[in-house]
Amino acid sequence: MSLSYSYPGIYIQELPLSTHTITPAPTSITAFVGYTHPWKTANFNTAVQLFSFTDYETYFGGLYTSGLVGSHVAQAVYAFFLNGGNNAYVVGLRSEALVGNVSKGNFGNDADNFAFQAQILPDSTVPSLGVQLYALEPCDIVPMTATVTNLRNSTGATPAVYDTFDLIITYGTRVEVYRSVNITIAQGSANSLDKLINGISSLVTVEPISGNTYGTAFPYVAPALPVPPTPVNFTIGTVVTYPATPAPLPTGFTGSFSPSDFLPIFQANSSLDNVEIFNLLLIPGISDNTALSAALAFAERKRAFAIIDPPPEATAFQIPNSPLPPIASLIASVPTSQNGAIYFPYLKATDPVSSLPTSVAPSGYVAGVFATTDSTRGVWKAPAGIGTPLIGTTGPVATGVMNDMQQGVLNLDSINCLRTFSNSTVVYGARTLVAGNTAFAQSKYVSVRRMTLFIEQSLVSSLTWVVFEPNDEPLWIAIRMTIEAFLLSLFNQGALQGSQPSEAFQVKCDSTTTTSDDQQNGVVNIIVGVALLKPAEFVVITISQLAGQPA
């Protein structure tokens, strides 16, 4: 506001501050998705915010016993609040499928063979190209052989009985992820493999292998590159029938688990998608890969972190003469994401309805530990260790009890274990689903990935004032000052590495990051670098004995 000057003297004008404050984003708002009480749920498919388990009883009818896969929501929410959680959203689902035998029909061989070919030259300093297919759902087309020919080496892939995959392509630290790719869709159709990859991927193209019925070959385009290397081949074999018989359910309950009950919740503009911010995503008791893949993709888009439950029948190791599968044999099929972690095994508890012993999916307990650790130590502290006792359980189920050496094997497979020490059951692992993948080295640990998401969420929600401001040096200075003040507060809390701020973070926003062309297009480029803390996962103590020393 300009002043009117009329008399000799001093005039005072108040000006707004040129800097703004970045409000730290919340870190442990937890979203639960799954089957709730079929008759007492107030609104299905609607995200309802809760601040206590009493709220859950009001809107979803409280605890109940059901044999339905994925009906662990009530127990998970109860465990979440019991272990320190205080803010949650619950989306109740109702099973729409009928109990009965399911037999999928036979597919034709319209997608028999296809090849991935490199778009970039191999570099002697960079690892070779890797193409991985992660199976999602049973089908009738069986990839019997899958010989992967990389740019410089060949490896074998594991056969599976699937037609829908998560496709992950890596080259050094460059990663491309394509979710729920269905390889049975004919070439050229919407959502077919070539439509998803060609012209979109900067690493590979895909084309039919000579002699198959996938469709007419389309040209390989790679300007200025030599003849491409041998393709990465995935050959699909015989047609089979895959039966599935759901477990019996309580009398009067005619539902059965179906991934299609979950998928709409993870779509754009769903009730949960319209929740502005949540940090943790749980689908308690679900180990179906189609649902998990959709949940992980949704978590990535919402800058959230998914806590994954293992299959309930999984064991810590191979039990002699037992048909139960060890968890290590199942982890390879779990969809890969840096925004997720799996916790094993199920936990023993007392069913509050029947007062009988029962086993409960661990994700609700773990989410409560996340919330407690965030409030007492900070999101940068790994939610694991002796200081993370789980309340409301008497320990892991019998098939999940393990020793140190057995956990060592699972830990390297990115399986976070729940173990009992001195009569206290604790979270004893802190790795993400991609801990073993060098392309995701920066996201190896849960606390590191969650800290990254926390910083991203805080900046995104608090920098909206920048939009439509004049794009020049004064704005850039204000942006730098605002972000530096926020990161300095984190450094002072011990959340970043380094002995001084310059070692802990850097913020760049000036004419070197935002060119004149960017200004013409209304773009401001901000580069933020932070040195995040890594947990002390392996503590090595070297002891030497002093003997014969003079007094």
HELIX and SHEET records of a PDB file:
HELIX    1   1 PHE A   53  PHE A   60  1                                   8    
HELIX    2   2 VAL A   73  LEU A   82  1                                  10    
HELIX    3   3 LEU A  193  ILE A  197  1                                   5    
HELIX    4   4 PRO A  259  ASP A  261  5                                   3    
HELIX    5   5 LEU A  263  PHE A  266  5                                   4    
HELIX    6   6 ASN A  289  ARG A  301  1                                  13    
HELIX    7   7 ILE A  327  SER A  329  5                                   3    
HELIX    8   8 ILE A  331  SER A  333  5                                   3    
HELIX    9   9 SER A  363  THR A  376  1                                  14    
HELIX   10  10 ALA A  398  GLY A  400  5                                   3    
HELIX   11  11 ASP A  404  LEU A  412  1                                   9    
HELIX   12  12 THR A  438  SER A  443  5                                   6    
HELIX   13  13 VAL A  446  SER A  462  1                                  17    
HELIX   14  14 THR A  464  VAL A  466  5                                   3    
HELIX   15  15 GLU A  473  ASN A  492  1                                  20    
HELIX   16  16 PRO A  501  ALA A  504  1                                   4    
HELIX   17  17 SER A  516  GLN A  520  1                                   5    
SHEET    1   A 8 ALA A  47  LEU A  50  0                                        
SHEET    2   A 8 ALA A  88  LEU A  93 -1                                        
SHEET    3   A 8 THR A  30  TYR A  35  1                                        
SHEET    4   A 8 LEU A 280  LEU A 282  1                                        
SHEET    5   A 8 PHE A 305  ILE A 308  1                                        
SHEET    6   A 8 GLY A 340  PHE A 344  1                                        
SHEET    7   A 8 ILE A 415  PHE A 421  1                                        
SHEET    8   A 8 SER A 424  VAL A 427 -1                                        
SHEET    1   B 2 ALA A  97  LEU A  98  0                                        
SHEET    2   B 2 GLY A 255  SER A 256 -1                                        
SHEET    1   C 2 VAL A 102  SER A 103  0                                        
SHEET    2   C 2 PRO A 243  ALA A 244 -1                                        
SHEET    1   D 3 VAL A 204  PRO A 208  0                                        
SHEET    2   D 3 ASN A 113  ALA A 118 -1                                        
SHEET    3   D 3 VAL A 232  THR A 235 -1                                        
SHEET    1   E 3 GLY A 130  PRO A 138  0                                        
SHEET    2   E 3 TYR A 162  TYR A 171 -1                                        
SHEET    3   E 3 ARG A 174  ASN A 182 -1                                        
SHEET    1   F 2 THR A 147  THR A 149  0                                        
SHEET    2   F 2 SER A 154  GLY A 156 -1                                        
SHEET    1   G 3 PRO A 357  VAL A 360  0                                        
SHEET    2   G 3 LEU A 347  THR A 350 -1                                        
SHEET    3   G 3 GLY A 395  PRO A 396 -1                                        
SHEET    1   H 2 PHE A 505  LYS A 508  0                                        
SHEET    2   H 2 ILE A 527  VAL A 530 -1                                        
END                                                                             
